[in-house]
Structure formats: C-alpha cells, structure tokens
Amino acid sequence: MILRGYFDHHGRPRLRGAAVFPRFGRRGVVEFLVDTGADASVLSLPDGLRILQSRMAELVDARDFTGGGGSLSC
C-alpha cells in the first residue's frame, strides 16, 4: 500500500486519514502527524468533538476529558 502525504510548513510529515468509531456509527477525516516511533495515537479534542458530536460522553464513565487541545466537561 502506498500512503500519500505531505510535509507541513515546519517540515513535519503529515497524512489525512479516517478516524472510525464503529460503536458510535461515526467516522471523519483527520490529519495525522506521522511518528513511526509512537506506541499510540491521540485524537485532538476539536477532532473528537467534530466527529463524535454529542456522543463524546459515552467514551468512558468519567465526565471530564483533557487533551492537548483543551478540556471538556460533559
């Protein structure tokens, strides 16, 4: 498989791809920073809100979420 991406204005490799949440019946396009050494990927709060909309509170039992993009209380 060939992945086509681009380098941003800082020279960092990026890809656009789908974030899929089958449990919620949601999917959306997000931009990823490619890090081949990463053990995990993180979805930013704005992308999560955009894709999951009002279903964000169903992800976990907790009502407060904190990430690199900010905080959310449900």
All heavy atoms as TSV, in Angstrom:
chain	resi	resn	atom	element	x	y	z
A	1	MET	N	N	0.834	-1.169	0.000
A	1	MET	CA	C	0.000	0.000	0.000
A	1	MET	C	C	0.884	1.239	0.000
A	1	MET	O	O	1.841	1.320	0.760
A	1	MET	CB	C	-0.903	-0.008	1.239
A	1	MET	CG	C	-1.681	1.261	1.369
A	1	MET	SD	S	-2.540	1.559	2.941
A	1	MET	CE	C	-3.184	0.007	3.377
A	2	ILE	N	N	0.545	2.192	-0.809
A	2	ILE	CA	C	1.269	3.456	-0.863
A	2	ILE	C	C	0.459	4.502	-0.113
A	2	ILE	O	O	-0.732	4.673	-0.360
A	2	ILE	CB	C	1.491	3.906	-2.317
A	2	ILE	CG1	C	2.395	2.915	-3.029
A	2	ILE	CG2	C	2.082	5.309	-2.348
A	2	ILE	CD1	C	2.581	3.215	-4.490
A	3	LEU	N	N	1.103	5.169	0.809
A	3	LEU	CA	C	0.466	6.266	1.536
A	3	LEU	C	C	0.973	7.576	0.958
A	3	LEU	O	O	2.172	7.759	0.787
A	3	LEU	CB	C	0.805	6.189	3.027
A	3	LEU	CG	C	0.366	4.925	3.743
A	3	LEU	CD1	C	0.882	4.936	5.178
A	3	LEU	CD2	C	-1.132	4.782	3.712
A	4	ARG	N	N	0.078	8.455	0.676
A	4	ARG	CA	C	0.459	9.765	0.140
A	4	ARG	C	C	0.183	10.823	1.192
A	4	ARG	O	O	-0.926	10.950	1.681
A	4	ARG	CB	C	-0.317	10.066	-1.128
A	4	ARG	CG	C	0.010	9.114	-2.229
A	4	ARG	CD	C	-0.676	9.530	-3.509
A	4	ARG	NE	N	-0.518	8.494	-4.503
A	4	ARG	CZ	C	0.464	8.450	-5.386
A	4	ARG	NH1	N	1.370	9.397	-5.402
A	4	ARG	NH2	N	0.541	7.472	-6.254
A	5	GLY	N	N	1.202	11.542	1.500
A	5	GLY	CA	C	1.085	12.592	2.496
A	5	GLY	C	C	1.778	13.844	2.011
A	5	GLY	O	O	1.985	14.029	0.810
A	6	TYR	N	N	2.148	14.664	2.929
A	6	TYR	CA	C	2.825	15.914	2.597
A	6	TYR	C	C	3.623	16.374	3.809
A	6	TYR	O	O	3.484	15.832	4.902
A	6	TYR	CB	C	1.811	16.977	2.166
A	6	TYR	CG	C	0.821	17.332	3.251
A	6	TYR	CD1	C	1.041	18.439	4.069
A	6	TYR	CD2	C	-0.314	16.573	3.463
A	6	TYR	CE1	C	0.153	18.761	5.062
A	6	TYR	CE2	C	-1.212	16.893	4.462
A	6	TYR	CZ	C	-0.971	17.988	5.257
A	6	TYR	OH	O	-1.844	18.305	6.244
A	7	PHE	N	N	4.457	17.351	3.607
A	7	PHE	CA	C	5.218	17.962	4.695
A	7	PHE	C	C	4.600	19.322	4.990
A	7	PHE	O	O	4.350	20.109	4.074
A	7	PHE	CB	C	6.693	18.117	4.314
A	7	PHE	CG	C	7.401	16.804	4.184
A	7	PHE	CD1	C	7.580	16.214	2.945
A	7	PHE	CD2	C	7.879	16.147	5.304
A	7	PHE	CE1	C	8.232	15.000	2.818
A	7	PHE	CE2	C	8.528	14.925	5.194
A	7	PHE	CZ	C	8.705	14.362	3.951
A	8	ASP	N	N	4.337	19.588	6.271
A	8	ASP	CA	C	3.762	20.883	6.623
A	8	ASP	C	C	4.824	21.977	6.572
A	8	ASP	O	O	5.974	21.711	6.203
A	8	ASP	CB	C	3.061	20.817	7.985
A	8	ASP	CG	C	4.004	20.602	9.161
A	8	ASP	OD1	O	5.235	20.727	9.011
A	8	ASP	OD2	O	3.494	20.304	10.266
A	9	HIS	N	N	4.456	23.192	6.934
A	9	HIS	CA	C	5.381	24.324	6.829
A	9	HIS	C	C	6.569	24.227	7.789
A	9	HIS	O	O	7.532	24.964	7.651
A	9	HIS	CB	C	4.637	25.649	7.006
A	9	HIS	CG	C	4.019	25.836	8.356
A	9	HIS	ND1	N	2.825	25.238	8.711
A	9	HIS	CD2	C	4.432	26.525	9.432
A	9	HIS	CE1	C	2.536	25.564	9.962
A	9	HIS	NE2	N	3.487	26.343	10.417
A	10	HIS	N	N	6.523	23.288	8.741
A	10	HIS	CA	C	7.660	23.040	9.637
A	10	HIS	C	C	8.495	21.848	9.160
A	10	HIS	O	O	9.445	21.459	9.825
A	10	HIS	CB	C	7.174	22.760	11.061
A	10	HIS	CG	C	6.523	23.935	11.719
A	10	HIS	ND1	N	7.211	25.059	12.092
A	10	HIS	CD2	C	5.231	24.159	12.043
A	10	HIS	CE1	C	6.378	25.927	12.633
A	10	HIS	NE2	N	5.166	25.402	12.612
A	11	GLY	N	N	8.099	21.243	8.038
A	11	GLY	CA	C	8.821	20.090	7.515
A	11	GLY	C	C	8.424	18.765	8.144
A	11	GLY	O	O	9.094	17.760	7.962
A	12	ARG	N	N	7.309	18.747	8.896
A	12	ARG	CA	C	6.851	17.524	9.547
A	12	ARG	C	C	5.973	16.717	8.594
A	12	ARG	O	O	5.133	17.280	7.899
A	12	ARG	CB	C	6.066	17.858	10.815
A	12	ARG	CG	C	6.927	18.552	11.858
A	12	ARG	CD	C	6.107	18.954	13.044
A	12	ARG	NE	N	5.131	19.957	12.624
A	12	ARG	CZ	C	4.577	20.847	13.446
A	12	ARG	NH1	N	4.867	20.846	14.716
A	12	ARG	NH2	N	3.703	21.716	12.993
A	13	PRO	N	N	6.132	15.381	8.580
A	13	PRO	CA	C	5.314	14.553	7.684
A	13	PRO	C	C	3.890	14.401	8.219
A	13	PRO	O	O	3.676	14.119	9.393
A	13	PRO	CB	C	6.041	13.206	7.678
A	13	PRO	CG	C	6.755	13.166	8.991
A	13	PRO	CD	C	7.122	14.589	9.317
A	14	ARG	N	N	2.923	14.592	7.345
A	14	ARG	CA	C	1.517	14.500	7.723
A	14	ARG	C	C	0.739	13.676	6.714
A	14	ARG	O	O	1.097	13.602	5.548
A	14	ARG	CB	C	0.886	15.892	7.809
A	14	ARG	CG	C	1.490	16.713	8.926
A	14	ARG	CD	C	0.628	17.928	9.198
A	14	ARG	NE	N	1.081	18.630	10.370
A	14	ARG	CZ	C	0.591	18.448	11.589
A	14	ARG	NH1	N	-0.363	17.577	11.798
A	14	ARG	NH2	N	1.042	19.129	12.601
A	15	LEU	N	N	-0.342	13.053	7.207
A	15	LEU	CA	C	-1.269	12.293	6.372
A	15	LEU	C	C	-2.690	12.693	6.730
A	15	LEU	O	O	-2.959	13.084	7.865
A	15	LEU	CB	C	-1.148	10.785	6.643
A	15	LEU	CG	C	0.119	10.077	6.269
A	15	LEU	CD1	C	0.098	8.659	6.826
A	15	LEU	CD2	C	0.250	10.036	4.760
A	16	ARG	N	N	-3.577	12.552	5.782
A	16	ARG	CA	C	-5.009	12.663	6.082
A	16	ARG	C	C	-5.564	11.258	6.050
A	16	ARG	O	O	-5.226	10.463	5.182
A	16	ARG	CB	C	-5.707	13.533	5.042
A	16	ARG	CG	C	-5.442	14.991	5.268
A	16	ARG	CD	C	-6.345	15.875	4.422
A	16	ARG	NE	N	-6.032	17.257	4.686
A	16	ARG	CZ	C	-5.161	17.976	3.999
A	16	ARG	NH1	N	-4.529	17.449	2.987
A	16	ARG	NH2	N	-4.926	19.221	4.322
A	17	GLY	N	N	-6.397	10.943	7.009
A	17	GLY	CA	C	-6.958	9.597	7.079
A	17	GLY	C	C	-8.272	9.596	7.815
A	17	GLY	O	O	-8.718	10.619	8.341
A	18	ALA	N	N	-8.893	8.441	7.859
A	18	ALA	CA	C	-10.195	8.301	8.513
A	18	ALA	C	C	-10.019	7.861	9.955
A	18	ALA	O	O	-9.235	6.963	10.243
A	18	ALA	CB	C	-11.046	7.287	7.763
A	19	ALA	N	N	-10.748	8.502	10.842
A	19	ALA	CA	C	-10.893	8.043	12.222
A	19	ALA	C	C	-12.280	7.422	12.282
A	19	ALA	O	O	-13.275	8.080	11.996
A	19	ALA	CB	C	-10.767	9.198	13.198
A	20	VAL	N	N	-12.350	6.139	12.627
A	20	VAL	CA	C	-13.614	5.400	12.593
A	20	VAL	C	C	-13.973	4.946	13.999
A	20	VAL	O	O	-13.140	4.376	14.712
A	20	VAL	CB	C	-13.503	4.178	11.645
A	20	VAL	CG1	C	-14.812	3.426	11.590
A	20	VAL	CG2	C	-13.059	4.614	10.255
A	21	PHE	N	N	-15.201	5.198	14.397
A	21	PHE	CA	C	-15.738	4.791	15.687
A	21	PHE	C	C	-16.975	3.942	15.430
A	21	PHE	O	O	-18.108	4.424	15.507
A	21	PHE	CB	C	-16.096	6.014	16.540
A	21	PHE	CG	C	-14.919	6.891	16.852
A	21	PHE	CD1	C	-14.543	7.906	15.985
A	21	PHE	CD2	C	-14.183	6.689	18.002
A	21	PHE	CE1	C	-13.454	8.710	16.267
A	21	PHE	CE2	C	-13.087	7.487	18.287
A	21	PHE	CZ	C	-12.718	8.497	17.413
A	22	PRO	N	N	-16.795	2.647	15.114
A	22	PRO	CA	C	-17.935	1.806	14.752
A	22	PRO	C	C	-18.994	1.706	15.844
A	22	PRO	O	O	-20.185	1.635	15.561
A	22	PRO	CB	C	-17.326	0.446	14.448
A	22	PRO	CG	C	-15.875	0.543	14.670
A	22	PRO	CD	C	-15.542	1.933	15.075
A	23	ARG	N	N	-18.561	1.709	17.092
A	23	ARG	CA	C	-19.501	1.606	18.214
A	23	ARG	C	C	-20.520	2.746	18.205
A	23	ARG	O	O	-21.664	2.589	18.622
A	23	ARG	CB	C	-18.703	1.611	19.524
A	23	ARG	CG	C	-19.528	1.579	20.762
A	23	ARG	CD	C	-18.635	1.446	21.974
A	23	ARG	NE	N	-19.207	2.154	23.084
A	23	ARG	CZ	C	-18.545	2.533	24.140
A	23	ARG	NH1	N	-17.258	2.284	24.240
A	23	ARG	NH2	N	-19.126	3.163	25.113
A	24	PHE	N	N	-20.090	3.900	17.700
A	24	PHE	CA	C	-20.945	5.078	17.683
A	24	PHE	C	C	-21.511	5.384	16.296
A	24	PHE	O	O	-22.238	6.349	16.121
A	24	PHE	CB	C	-20.177	6.291	18.199
A	24	PHE	CG	C	-19.635	6.089	19.578
A	24	PHE	CD1	C	-18.286	5.890	19.787
A	24	PHE	CD2	C	-20.480	6.082	20.677
A	24	PHE	CE1	C	-17.783	5.696	21.055
A	24	PHE	CE2	C	-19.994	5.886	21.953
A	24	PHE	CZ	C	-18.637	5.687	22.139
A	25	GLY	N	N	-21.115	4.584	15.315
A	25	GLY	CA	C	-21.581	4.832	13.960
A	25	GLY	C	C	-21.067	6.137	13.394
A	25	GLY	O	O	-21.735	6.797	12.617
A	26	ARG	N	N	-19.858	6.523	13.772
A	26	ARG	CA	C	-19.275	7.796	13.342
A	26	ARG	C	C	-17.930	7.578	12.676
A	26	ARG	O	O	-17.183	6.668	13.028
A	26	ARG	CB	C	-19.066	8.725	14.534
A	26	ARG	CG	C	-20.268	8.999	15.349
A	26	ARG	CD	C	-20.998	10.169	14.826
A	26	ARG	NE	N	-21.998	10.533	15.815
A	26	ARG	CZ	C	-23.022	11.273	15.549
A	26	ARG	NH1	N	-23.180	11.755	14.352
A	26	ARG	NH2	N	-23.896	11.548	16.476
A	27	ARG	N	N	-17.619	8.433	11.740
A	27	ARG	CA	C	-16.304	8.452	11.108
A	27	ARG	C	C	-16.046	9.862	10.601
A	27	ARG	O	O	-16.981	10.626	10.373
A	27	ARG	CB	C	-16.213	7.433	9.981
A	27	ARG	CG	C	-17.093	7.740	8.801
A	27	ARG	CD	C	-17.035	6.701	7.698
A	27	ARG	NE	N	-15.698	6.595	7.184
A	27	ARG	CZ	C	-15.094	5.437	6.895
A	27	ARG	NH1	N	-15.736	4.301	7.044
A	27	ARG	NH2	N	-13.882	5.417	6.426
A	28	GLY	N	N	-14.798	10.210	10.457
A	28	GLY	CA	C	-14.447	11.530	9.962
A	28	GLY	C	C	-13.016	11.556	9.497
A	28	GLY	O	O	-12.215	10.684	9.837
A	29	VAL	N	N	-12.697	12.540	8.713
A	29	VAL	CA	C	-11.339	12.708	8.203
A	29	VAL	C	C	-10.552	13.565	9.190
A	29	VAL	O	O	-11.039	14.606	9.647
A	29	VAL	CB	C	-11.348	13.363	6.806
A	29	VAL	CG1	C	-9.938	13.652	6.331
A	29	VAL	CG2	C	-12.076	12.465	5.819
A	30	VAL	N	N	-9.367	13.096	9.536
A	30	VAL	CA	C	-8.481	13.837	10.430
A	30	VAL	C	C	-7.092	13.904	9.820
A	30	VAL	O	O	-6.736	13.111	8.959
A	30	VAL	CB	C	-8.408	13.199	11.839
A	30	VAL	CG1	C	-9.741	13.283	12.539
A	30	VAL	CG2	C	-7.940	11.777	11.772
A	31	GLU	N	N	-6.314	14.844	10.288
A	31	GLU	CA	C	-4.937	14.991	9.845
A	31	GLU	C	C	-4.032	14.405	10.910
A	31	GLU	O	O	-4.193	14.684	12.098
A	31	GLU	CB	C	-4.625	16.473	9.658
A	31	GLU	CG	C	-3.281	16.715	9.051
A	31	GLU	CD	C	-3.080	18.193	8.778
A	31	GLU	OE1	O	-3.700	18.713	7.849
A	31	GLU	OE2	O	-2.282	18.788	9.517
A	32	PHE	N	N	-3.100	13.545	10.494
A	32	PHE	CA	C	-2.187	12.881	11.413
A	32	PHE	C	C	-0.771	13.383	11.217
A	32	PHE	O	O	-0.326	13.580	10.089
A	32	PHE	CB	C	-2.166	11.370	11.153
A	32	PHE	CG	C	-3.438	10.666	11.496
A	32	PHE	CD1	C	-4.404	10.443	10.527
A	32	PHE	CD2	C	-3.659	10.221	12.782
A	32	PHE	CE1	C	-5.579	9.786	10.839
A	32	PHE	CE2	C	-4.840	9.571	13.103
A	32	PHE	CZ	C	-5.789	9.351	12.133
A	33	LEU	N	N	-0.059	13.564	12.311
A	33	LEU	CA	C	1.376	13.789	12.280
A	33	LEU	C	C	2.015	12.409	12.326
A	33	LEU	O	O	1.743	11.627	13.235
A	33	LEU	CB	C	1.828	14.621	13.483
A	33	LEU	CG	C	3.328	14.802	13.659
A	33	LEU	CD1	C	3.918	15.563	12.484
A	33	LEU	CD2	C	3.606	15.527	14.954
A	34	VAL	N	N	2.818	12.079	11.350
A	34	VAL	CA	C	3.418	10.753	11.260
A	34	VAL	C	C	4.581	10.642	12.240
A	34	VAL	O	O	5.505	11.443	12.205
A	34	VAL	CB	C	3.914	10.469	9.817
A	34	VAL	CG1	C	4.578	9.103	9.737
A	34	VAL	CG2	C	2.759	10.569	8.835
A	35	ASP	N	N	4.510	9.658	13.123
A	35	ASP	CA	C	5.572	9.385	14.082
A	35	ASP	C	C	5.766	7.873	14.110
A	35	ASP	O	O	5.019	7.155	14.779
A	35	ASP	CB	C	5.200	9.908	15.463
A	35	ASP	CG	C	6.295	9.685	16.493
A	35	ASP	OD1	O	7.315	9.019	16.173
A	35	ASP	OD2	O	6.137	10.164	17.628
A	36	THR	N	N	6.739	7.381	13.389
A	36	THR	CA	C	6.935	5.940	13.265
A	36	THR	C	C	7.403	5.297	14.564
A	36	THR	O	O	7.338	4.081	14.701
A	36	THR	CB	C	7.940	5.612	12.147
A	36	THR	OG1	O	9.183	6.265	12.433
A	36	THR	CG2	C	7.418	6.080	10.804
A	37	GLY	N	N	7.838	6.088	15.522
A	37	GLY	CA	C	8.288	5.534	16.793
A	37	GLY	C	C	7.229	5.574	17.880
A	37	GLY	O	O	7.467	5.141	18.994
A	38	ALA	N	N	6.055	6.069	17.563
A	38	ALA	CA	C	4.999	6.209	18.578
A	38	ALA	C	C	4.364	4.864	18.911
A	38	ALA	O	O	4.189	4.017	18.049
A	38	ALA	CB	C	3.931	7.175	18.087
A	39	ASP	N	N	4.023	4.681	20.176
A	39	ASP	CA	C	3.314	3.483	20.618
A	39	ASP	C	C	1.808	3.655	20.544
A	39	ASP	O	O	1.060	2.686	20.628
A	39	ASP	CB	C	3.692	3.141	22.064
A	39	ASP	CG	C	5.132	2.672	22.176
A	39	ASP	OD1	O	5.633	2.059	21.219
A	39	ASP	OD2	O	5.748	2.916	23.227
A	40	ALA	N	N	1.344	4.888	20.433
A	40	ALA	CA	C	-0.089	5.164	20.401
A	40	ALA	C	C	-0.342	6.426	19.594
A	40	ALA	O	O	0.575	7.207	19.343
A	40	ALA	CB	C	-0.617	5.342	21.824
A	41	SER	N	N	-1.582	6.613	19.223
A	41	SER	CA	C	-2.004	7.833	18.534
A	41	SER	C	C	-3.060	8.525	19.390
A	41	SER	O	O	-3.818	7.872	20.105
A	41	SER	CB	C	-2.597	7.516	17.164
A	41	SER	OG	O	-1.614	6.981	16.326
A	42	VAL	N	N	-3.101	9.820	19.308
A	42	VAL	CA	C	-4.033	10.612	20.097
A	42	VAL	C	C	-4.882	11.452	19.159
A	42	VAL	O	O	-4.365	12.069	18.237
A	42	VAL	CB	C	-3.271	11.536	21.076
A	42	VAL	CG1	C	-4.215	12.411	21.859
A	42	VAL	CG2	C	-2.394	10.714	22.000
A	43	LEU	N	N	-6.164	11.473	19.402
A	43	LEU	CA	C	-7.081	12.296	18.635
A	43	LEU	C	C	-7.260	13.614	19.382
A	43	LEU	O	O	-7.519	13.617	20.589
A	43	LEU	CB	C	-8.426	11.571	18.506
A	43	LEU	CG	C	-9.470	12.205	17.633
A	43	LEU	CD1	C	-9.010	12.217	16.169
A	43	LEU	CD2	C	-10.776	11.444	17.752
A	44	SER	N	N	-7.119	14.731	18.686
A	44	SER	CA	C	-7.260	16.022	19.350
A	44	SER	C	C	-8.704	16.251	19.781
A	44	SER	O	O	-9.644	15.687	19.212
A	44	SER	CB	C	-6.815	17.154	18.425
A	44	SER	OG	O	-7.753	17.340	17.382
A	45	LEU	N	N	-8.896	17.070	20.793
A	45	LEU	CA	C	-10.231	17.372	21.291
A	45	LEU	C	C	-11.119	17.972	20.200
A	45	LEU	O	O	-12.258	17.531	20.029
A	45	LEU	CB	C	-10.151	18.292	22.508
A	45	LEU	CG	C	-11.483	18.667	23.147
A	45	LEU	CD1	C	-12.206	17.433	23.664
A	45	LEU	CD2	C	-11.265	19.662	24.265
A	46	PRO	N	N	-10.640	18.962	19.414
A	46	PRO	CA	C	-11.504	19.502	18.359
A	46	PRO	C	C	-11.929	18.439	17.333
A	46	PRO	O	O	-13.085	18.417	16.909
A	46	PRO	CB	C	-10.660	20.593	17.705
A	46	PRO	CG	C	-9.695	20.999	18.765
A	46	PRO	CD	C	-9.403	19.741	19.541
A	47	ASP	N	N	-11.012	17.553	16.951
A	47	ASP	CA	C	-11.372	16.484	16.008
A	47	ASP	C	C	-12.369	15.521	16.641
A	47	ASP	O	O	-13.330	15.093	16.004
A	47	ASP	CB	C	-10.141	15.705	15.540
A	47	ASP	CG	C	-9.314	16.465	14.527
A	47	ASP	OD1	O	-9.863	17.357	13.844
A	47	ASP	OD2	O	-8.120	16.158	14.397
A	48	GLY	N	N	-12.160	15.169	17.906
A	48	GLY	CA	C	-13.083	14.278	18.595
A	48	GLY	C	C	-14.479	14.869	18.698
A	48	GLY	O	O	-15.476	14.198	18.448
A	49	LEU	N	N	-14.553	16.151	19.050
A	49	LEU	CA	C	-15.854	16.812	19.141
A	49	LEU	C	C	-16.551	16.863	17.786
A	49	LEU	O	O	-17.757	16.640	17.679
A	49	LEU	CB	C	-15.689	18.229	19.689
A	49	LEU	CG	C	-15.323	18.337	21.161
A	49	LEU	CD1	C	-15.006	19.787	21.513
A	49	LEU	CD2	C	-16.438	17.809	22.029
A	50	ARG	N	N	-15.789	17.157	16.753
A	50	ARG	CA	C	-16.357	17.261	15.410
A	50	ARG	C	C	-16.901	15.917	14.939
A	50	ARG	O	O	-17.990	15.827	14.380
A	50	ARG	CB	C	-15.286	17.772	14.438
A	50	ARG	CG	C	-15.744	17.892	13.002
A	50	ARG	CD	C	-14.660	18.496	12.130
A	50	ARG	NE	N	-13.356	17.868	12.250
A	50	ARG	CZ	C	-12.999	16.742	11.633
A	50	ARG	NH1	N	-13.858	16.092	10.879
A	50	ARG	NH2	N	-11.785	16.248	11.780
A	51	ILE	N	N	-16.151	14.850	15.173
A	51	ILE	CA	C	-16.558	13.530	14.684
A	51	ILE	C	C	-17.653	12.917	15.551
A	51	ILE	O	O	-18.649	12.412	15.050
A	51	ILE	CB	C	-15.344	12.583	14.608
A	51	ILE	CG1	C	-14.347	13.104	13.573
A	51	ILE	CG2	C	-15.780	11.159	14.270
A	51	ILE	CD1	C	-13.003	12.418	13.619
A	52	LEU	N	N	-17.455	12.937	16.862
A	52	LEU	CA	C	-18.398	12.262	17.755
A	52	LEU	C	C	-19.599	13.113	18.139
A	52	LEU	O	O	-20.599	12.587	18.606
A	52	LEU	CB	C	-17.680	11.796	19.022
A	52	LEU	CG	C	-16.657	10.699	18.787
A	52	LEU	CD1	C	-15.886	10.418	20.058
A	52	LEU	CD2	C	-17.320	9.434	18.280
A	53	GLN	N	N	-19.484	14.405	17.980
A	53	GLN	CA	C	-20.554	15.340	18.309
A	53	GLN	C	C	-21.042	15.097	19.725
A	53	GLN	O	O	-20.247	15.104	20.643
A	53	GLN	CB	C	-21.662	15.267	17.263
A	53	GLN	CG	C	-21.157	15.634	15.897
A	53	GLN	CD	C	-22.148	15.315	14.789
A	53	GLN	OE1	O	-23.223	14.817	15.020
A	53	GLN	NE2	N	-21.765	15.615	13.570
A	54	SER	N	N	-22.289	14.854	19.948
A	54	SER	CA	C	-22.831	14.756	21.308
A	54	SER	C	C	-22.552	13.414	21.973
A	54	SER	O	O	-22.907	13.210	23.124
A	54	SER	CB	C	-24.341	14.998	21.275
A	54	SER	OG	O	-24.960	13.994	20.496
A	55	ARG	N	N	-21.900	12.486	21.294
A	55	ARG	CA	C	-21.680	11.146	21.861
A	55	ARG	C	C	-20.352	11.036	22.603
A	55	ARG	O	O	-19.988	9.966	23.060
A	55	ARG	CB	C	-21.763	10.114	20.747
A	55	ARG	CG	C	-23.121	10.247	20.037
A	55	ARG	CD	C	-23.495	9.092	19.271
A	55	ARG	NE	N	-23.740	7.967	20.154
A	55	ARG	CZ	C	-24.111	6.785	19.702
A	55	ARG	NH1	N	-24.283	6.596	18.421
A	55	ARG	NH2	N	-24.307	5.789	20.531
A	56	MET	N	N	-19.628	12.131	22.762
A	56	MET	CA	C	-18.316	12.130	23.418
A	56	MET	C	C	-18.398	11.567	24.833
A	56	MET	O	O	-17.531	10.838	25.273
A	56	MET	CB	C	-17.781	13.559	23.450
A	56	MET	CG	C	-16.333	13.669	23.747
A	56	MET	SD	S	-15.383	13.377	22.269
A	56	MET	CE	C	-13.874	14.140	22.766
A	57	ALA	N	N	-19.460	11.854	25.571
A	57	ALA	CA	C	-19.590	11.408	26.963
A	57	ALA	C	C	-19.709	9.898	27.072
A	57	ALA	O	O	-19.473	9.342	28.138
A	57	ALA	CB	C	-20.803	12.070	27.607
A	58	GLU	N	N	-20.039	9.206	25.991
A	58	GLU	CA	C	-20.191	7.752	26.040
A	58	GLU	C	C	-18.860	7.005	25.945
A	58	GLU	O	O	-18.834	5.786	26.104
A	58	GLU	CB	C	-21.100	7.298	24.891
A	58	GLU	CG	C	-22.504	7.835	24.988
A	58	GLU	CD	C	-23.336	7.452	23.784
A	58	GLU	OE1	O	-23.307	6.262	23.395
A	58	GLU	OE2	O	-23.990	8.338	23.221
A	59	LEU	N	N	-17.766	7.706	25.680
A	59	LEU	CA	C	-16.475	7.030	25.516
A	59	LEU	C	C	-16.012	6.359	26.802
A	59	LEU	O	O	-15.507	5.260	26.782
A	59	LEU	CB	C	-15.412	8.016	25.046
A	59	LEU	CG	C	-15.516	8.441	23.595
A	59	LEU	CD1	C	-14.473	9.508	23.291
A	59	LEU	CD2	C	-15.333	7.252	22.670
A	60	VAL	N	N	-16.139	7.021	27.914
A	60	VAL	CA	C	-15.724	6.485	29.215
A	60	VAL	C	C	-16.737	6.917	30.262
A	60	VAL	O	O	-17.592	7.750	30.005
A	60	VAL	CB	C	-14.309	6.974	29.621
A	60	VAL	CG1	C	-13.256	6.448	28.676
A	60	VAL	CG2	C	-14.261	8.480	29.684
A	61	ASP	N	N	-16.613	6.376	31.459
A	61	ASP	CA	C	-17.530	6.748	32.534
A	61	ASP	C	C	-17.257	8.140	33.081
A	61	ASP	O	O	-18.145	8.792	33.592
A	61	ASP	CB	C	-17.456	5.732	33.672
A	61	ASP	CG	C	-17.995	4.375	33.254
A	61	ASP	OD1	O	-18.854	4.330	32.347
A	61	ASP	OD2	O	-17.552	3.374	33.820
A	62	ALA	N	N	-16.004	8.586	32.975
A	62	ALA	CA	C	-15.643	9.902	33.507
A	62	ALA	C	C	-16.357	11.005	32.729
A	62	ALA	O	O	-16.700	10.835	31.569
A	62	ALA	CB	C	-14.136	10.098	33.434
A	63	ARG	N	N	-16.544	12.116	33.353
A	63	ARG	CA	C	-17.232	13.231	32.712
A	63	ARG	C	C	-16.282	14.361	32.322
A	63	ARG	O	O	-16.712	15.334	31.726
A	63	ARG	CB	C	-18.316	13.786	33.623
A	63	ARG	CG	C	-19.417	12.800	33.881
A	63	ARG	CD	C	-20.144	12.521	32.601
A	63	ARG	NE	N	-21.176	11.501	32.822
A	63	ARG	CZ	C	-21.737	10.841	31.840
A	63	ARG	NH1	N	-21.378	11.052	30.605
A	63	ARG	NH2	N	-22.651	9.951	32.093
A	64	ASP	N	N	-15.022	14.259	32.679
A	64	ASP	CA	C	-14.051	15.291	32.311
A	64	ASP	C	C	-12.989	14.682	31.410
A	64	ASP	O	O	-12.450	13.624	31.695
A	64	ASP	CB	C	-13.375	15.878	33.553
A	64	ASP	CG	C	-14.351	16.644	34.421
A	64	ASP	OD1	O	-15.157	17.401	33.851
A	64	ASP	OD2	O	-14.301	16.484	35.644
A	65	PHE	N	N	-12.701	15.351	30.327
A	65	PHE	CA	C	-11.698	14.907	29.369
A	65	PHE	C	C	-10.658	16.005	29.232
A	65	PHE	O	O	-11.005	17.174	29.140
A	65	PHE	CB	C	-12.320	14.665	27.989
A	65	PHE	CG	C	-13.436	13.676	28.006
A	65	PHE	CD1	C	-14.740	14.077	28.217
A	65	PHE	CD2	C	-13.182	12.332	27.816
A	65	PHE	CE1	C	-15.782	13.170	28.228
A	65	PHE	CE2	C	-14.206	11.412	27.827
A	65	PHE	CZ	C	-15.511	11.823	28.034
A	66	THR	N	N	-9.396	15.642	29.196
A	66	THR	CA	C	-8.339	16.611	28.995
A	66	THR	C	C	-7.400	16.075	27.934
A	66	THR	O	O	-7.066	14.886	27.938
A	66	THR	CB	C	-7.544	16.856	30.296
A	66	THR	OG1	O	-8.448	17.299	31.297
A	66	THR	CG2	C	-6.475	17.897	30.090
A	67	GLY	N	N	-7.006	16.932	27.019
A	67	GLY	CA	C	-6.088	16.536	25.961
A	67	GLY	C	C	-5.250	17.720	25.537
A	67	GLY	O	O	-5.368	18.805	26.098
A	68	GLY	N	N	-4.417	17.496	24.531
A	68	GLY	CA	C	-3.550	18.540	24.035
A	68	GLY	C	C	-4.316	19.735	23.509
A	68	GLY	O	O	-3.811	20.846	23.499
A	69	GLY	N	N	-5.545	19.530	23.077
A	69	GLY	CA	C	-6.336	20.617	22.511
A	69	GLY	C	C	-7.192	21.345	23.523
A	69	GLY	O	O	-7.851	22.322	23.199
A	70	GLY	N	N	-7.220	20.893	24.774
A	70	GLY	CA	C	-8.034	21.550	25.769
A	70	GLY	C	C	-8.792	20.568	26.639
A	70	GLY	O	O	-8.479	19.392	26.681
A	71	SER	N	N	-9.822	21.060	27.327
A	71	SER	CA	C	-10.605	20.245	28.252
A	71	SER	C	C	-12.070	20.281	27.870
A	71	SER	O	O	-12.536	21.224	27.247
A	71	SER	CB	C	-10.455	20.745	29.685
A	71	SER	OG	O	-9.123	20.624	30.096
A	72	LEU	N	N	-12.791	19.258	28.298
A	72	LEU	CA	C	-14.220	19.166	28.028
A	72	LEU	C	C	-14.894	18.560	29.250
A	72	LEU	O	O	-14.430	17.562	29.775
A	72	LEU	CB	C	-14.478	18.278	26.824
A	72	LEU	CG	C	-15.928	17.891	26.532
A	72	LEU	CD1	C	-16.699	19.121	26.070
A	72	LEU	CD2	C	-15.975	16.808	25.472
A	73	SER	N	N	-15.942	19.172	29.718
A	73	SER	CA	C	-16.749	18.607	30.800
A	73	SER	C	C	-18.109	18.299	30.244
A	73	SER	O	O	-18.732	19.137	29.592
A	73	SER	CB	C	-16.877	19.586	31.963
A	73	SER	OG	O	-15.627	19.759	32.582
A	74	CYS	N	N	-18.591	17.070	30.481
A	74	CYS	CA	C	-19.903	16.656	29.989
A	74	CYS	C	C	-20.868	16.505	31.135
A	74	CYS	O	O	-20.537	16.174	32.197
A	74	CYS	CB	C	-19.772	15.319	29.267
A	74	CYS	SG	S	-18.675	15.377	27.862
